[in-house]
Amino acid sequence: MVNENKVDAFGTSDIKDYNKIIKEFGVSSMESLVKYMPNPISLYRRGIVFAHRDFDMIIDAMEKQLPFVIMTGIKPSNFFHYGSKMIVDQLVYLQKHGGNVVFAVADIESLADNEMPLEKAKEIARDNIIDCIALGLDPDPKKAIFYKQSKDLTVLKAAQVFSSNVTNNMMKAIYGEHELKIYNAALTQMGDILKPQLENGKTRTVVPVGFDQDPHIRLVRDIARKHNFIPPSGTYNKFIGSLTGSAKMSKREPEGIIFLNESAELACKKIKKKAFTGGRDTLAEQKQLGGQPEICKIYELYEYGLIEDDKELEDIQKRCKSGDLMCGDCKEIACNKMTAFLNEHQKKRKEARKIVDKFLK
């Protein structure tokens, strides 16, 4: 089926219809909740974070200044790219509004899924956390903790305990057919997500993820109920596509993604030479018919945060559709904005590099 959605936590996901996802998987639209959020960032305002499970509990905690935890993690397999930034932007927003961050380095998963040695995973994780701090995450131990799965006894023990709550057939139904090591890695993630409650008692928890990670959220909510914990909330963001116009921005296609540690010069080269646009075949057609921002990867960069101001984004969309803004000029705008972002980000990376080892042991 052309419009069939494929969700795979350990493989390649392909989501063509996000509205259909909401119906198929029983999640709730974020649209009605955004108005209750304090100063929501563009990812929420524009529907990039499009669905949730029980996120209203987290909004309630923000309003009443009640404690809550933002649980997140990275599978350290490569450097952060512009798509990775989406999750960090959500962490920063939620942390600023009262949440404490619990940050897992999923080195057990990277060992199982990518055969990444633990020491190599630590090196990459360190670089990833440098990006997180540079993007605004506050590493103060009162507001954030960082740990490695392979060193955390709470998480490792929990994975063994939770294994009694699942069957092989259940894991196949949730994750598809995989080797045992992948199912073990999934159970380790259950320990990650419930770590705050295992150590500190019942706590409201939110896990911001791409929708490919929903199998983990479904399973952990089921396990949480069996152990009398509060089922963790989840929020789901859409995927940003590769610059080339293919599927989501992925580390497997370096020409189609912008790494956060690469030079502005290289990023601009990708934008100008590789990016798929919504332009017409000829300049005359472009002026007559206008561009198609809905399929343009440059516009998608703007929409996913390269332009934070909604009025500025709307103006570019109107100019594109009216035929007033040509693709070459639009790419130049994107290049300038990406250059400004990367230059500033990499200055902040240098500062973050000086302190990261205080927080990742």
N, C-alpha and C positions, 0 to 999 in steps of 0.2 A: 504493500500500500504506500502511495506517495506521501501521505500525511501521517504515517505511523511514527510515533515518538519512541525512541529507544533510550532507556535509562540504565546505565551500567556503572556502578561505583568503582569497578576495577578494570574497566575497559573503555571503549569508545562510545560515548553517548551522542545521540543525534536528536535534537528536539526541534521540531518544525512548527509546532502549534502550542504556544504557552497557555492559551485559553483552554485547549483540550486537556492539557496536563492538569489543570486545576480540577476538572471534572473527573478525569481518570484516576487520580491519586488521592482524592478527597482532601486536598489542601484548601485553604481559604485565600481569597484575593486580598492583597495588601491595600487596595485602593481605598477602602472605607476607613482604614486605620490611620492613614498618613496625616489627616487633619488633627489627630490627637497627639501627634509627636511634636516635641519642642524643637523648633527650627530645623526641620528635616533637611538633610543634604540632598543634592540632586538625584542621587541613586534611588531615593525613596520617592521624591516628588515626580520623577519621570517614569515610574513603574519599572525601573530596571530591577529593583527588588520587588518582585511581582506577587509573591505568595508567602504564606506562613502557616505554621502550626502553633497555636496558642501564644502568638506574639502579643496579644492584648494583655496577658499577664505581665509582660515586661514593661509595656507602656504604663500600666497601673503602678508598677514599682517605681518607674521614673517620676510619675506624678506625685506619689506619696513619699518619695525619697526612702524607699525600702531597699534592702540589700538585694543585689542580683549579680549573677556571674555571666560573663561572656566566655564561652568555651570555644577555643579554636585550636587549630593545629596545622602544621605543614608537613607534607611528605617531602623531605629534602632530596629531590632528584635533579634539580637544576636551579638556575638563578631566577629571581622574580622578573615578571614581565608586566606589561601594562594591564593585562587581564587580572593578574594576581592582586593588583592595587585595589580592586573593588572590595575584597574582603577586608583589607586593612583599613580602608576608609570607613567601613561599617564599624570595625572594632574601635577606631578612634572616636567616632560619633557616640557610640554607646558608652565607652569609658568616660567621656566628658560629661555624660548625663547620669553618672553614678555607678556604672558597672565596674566590677573587678575582672580583669582578664586572667584566664588560666590558659596558658599557651603550651601545647604539646609538640615536641619534635618527634614526628612519627617515624623514628628510625627502624622500628620493628616492621612497619609496613613497607618502607623502602627496601629493606632487606628481603622481605617476602615477595614483593611485587616487582622490584627492579634489580634485585640481587646487588644492592648497594651496600658495601662494607660499612659497619657502624662508624668507624673513624672518618671515612669519606663523607658519610651523612652528616657528621658533626660539623665538618668544614663548610658544607653547603648551607646547613641550618644557620650557622653563624652569620653567613652573608645574608641570608633571608631575614634574620632578625635585625641586622643592620638596616635593611630597607624598611622594616616595620617602624623602627625608632625614627628613622629619617622622615617617614610619612606622618609622624605625629603621635605614635603610640608612646604613652608614658611608661617607662620601665621601672618606675619606683616600686619596690617590693610591696608597698602598701596598696598598690593599684594593679600590679601584674606579677605573675610568677611564670617562669619558664622551666621546663623540665624535659628530659628525654625518656621516652617510653621504656627503653632498655634498662634504665636505672631506677625506675619508680616502682617500688614494691607494691604500693596500693593498687596501681594499674595492673601489674602483672598478676597479682593474686586475684583481683576481680575478674580478669579474663578466664581464669580457671573456674571460679565459682559460677560465673554466668554461663559457662559451657553446659552446665546441667539444666539450663533453661531453654536450650535449643536442641533440635534434632538435625541430622544430616539433611533430611528432606526439607526441613524449614529453611535451612541456609541456602539450599539449591533454589527454593522458591523465591527467596528474597534477592539473592546475588547471582543466580545462574550457576552453571557447572564450573567449578574451580578446584584447584588442588587444595589439600587440607591446610597448607600454610597460609592461604588467602583467607580461609574461614577463621583461622587463628588470629590473623591480623585484624579482621573485623571485630572479633571479640575483645581484642586489646583496645580497639577504639571505643567499645562500650565502656571499658574501664576508664578511658580518658574522659568521656563525656560525663560519667557519673562520679568522677574523682572528687569534685567539690562537695557532693552530698555524702560520699563515703567517708570523707575526712571531717566534715563540719556539720553534718545533719542536713535536713531538708532545706533546699535552697532553690530559688527560681534561677533557671539557667537558660540561656539562649545560645544557639549554635548557628551562626550565619554561614551558609554554604551555597554553592551552585547546586542546581537541581539534580545533578548526577549523584550527589551524596545523600539523596533522600532515603535510599535503602538503610543507611546507618541510622537516620533519625527514626524511621519506623521501628526498627529493631530495638533501639535503646529505649524508646517510649514504652514498648511492650515489657522489656526487662525491668524498667523503673517501676512499673505498676506491680510487678510480681514481688519486688523487694520493698514496696511501700515508700518509694521515693516520689518526688514531684516529677512527672514526665517532662523532660526538657523540651523547651520551645525550639522551633526552627524557623529561620527565614531563608528564602531562596532567591538568588539573583539569576538573571538571564546571562547567557554566555556572550562575550564580545567576540565577534568573528575575526578570523585571520584577515590581515590587510589584503591578501590575494583574492579574497572572496569565497574561500572554502569554509570549512566548518569552524568551530570555536578556536580562538587564539591558543595555540598549543606549542609547548617547548619542542615538539617533534618537527616543527616547521619554522626554523629560525628566520627564514626570509619574510615570513608573514607576521612576525611579532616584533615588538619593541621591548628589549630588555631594559630594566631600570638602571643597569650599570654600564650600558653601552654609550658611546659618544653621541652627542647631538648630531654630528655630521652623518654618522651611519644611520641614525633614526630618520633624518631628513631624506637620505637617499632612498630608504625603503618607502617612505611616504610618497615621494615624487616618482619613483620608478616602478614600485610593486603594487601600490594601492589600487584596488578596483573602485571605480567611481560610478555614479549614476548619470554620467554624461551621455550626450547623444553622439551619433556617428560623425556629424559635422558641426562646425561652429555656427553655421546658419540655422541648423535644426535646433541647436542648443538655445539660441536667442529666440527662436520662434516658439518652441515647445517647452523650454525650461528643462532643468535637470530633474533627477529623480533621487532625492535625498534618502528615501525609504530603502534604497538598495545600495547606497554609497557608503563605503568603509571609512572615508574621511569624515563624513557626517556622523557616523557611528562613534568615532573617537570623541567628537564634540559631545555627543549625547551622553556618553559614558564618563563624562567628567572633565574632559579637556577644556570644555567651556562650562563653568559652574552657573553663570548667570542665565536664567531662563529667557529673558528678553533678548539678550545677545544671540542665543541659540535660535530663537524664533525669527530674528532678523535675517540670519544667514539662511534659514530654511526658505523664507519668503523670497529673498534675492535669488536663491538657486532655482526655485520653481518658476519664477518670473522670467528667467533667462538673463537676469542682470549680472549674476555672478558666474564666471567661467571656472571650469575645473582646475585649470592651472593656477588661477588666482586663489582659489579655495585651498589648494594644496600648499601654497605659499603661506597662507594664514595658519594652517595646521602646523607647518614646519616651524614657524616662528613661535607658536604657542608651545609646541613640544620641546623646542630648544630651551625656552625659558624655564619650563618645568624641569627638564633633565639637568640643566646647569645648576639650578637651585637645589634639586634633590641630591645631586652628587656632592655639593658642598656640605649638606646635612649628613650624608653618608660618612664623610671624613670625620665629622664630630662624633657620630654614633659609633664608629669603629673604635674610638678611644675608650668607650665605656662598656661595650657589649659583653666583655668577658666577666664583668661584675655580676651579670645576670644569668648567663648560660654556663653552668658548671660542667 
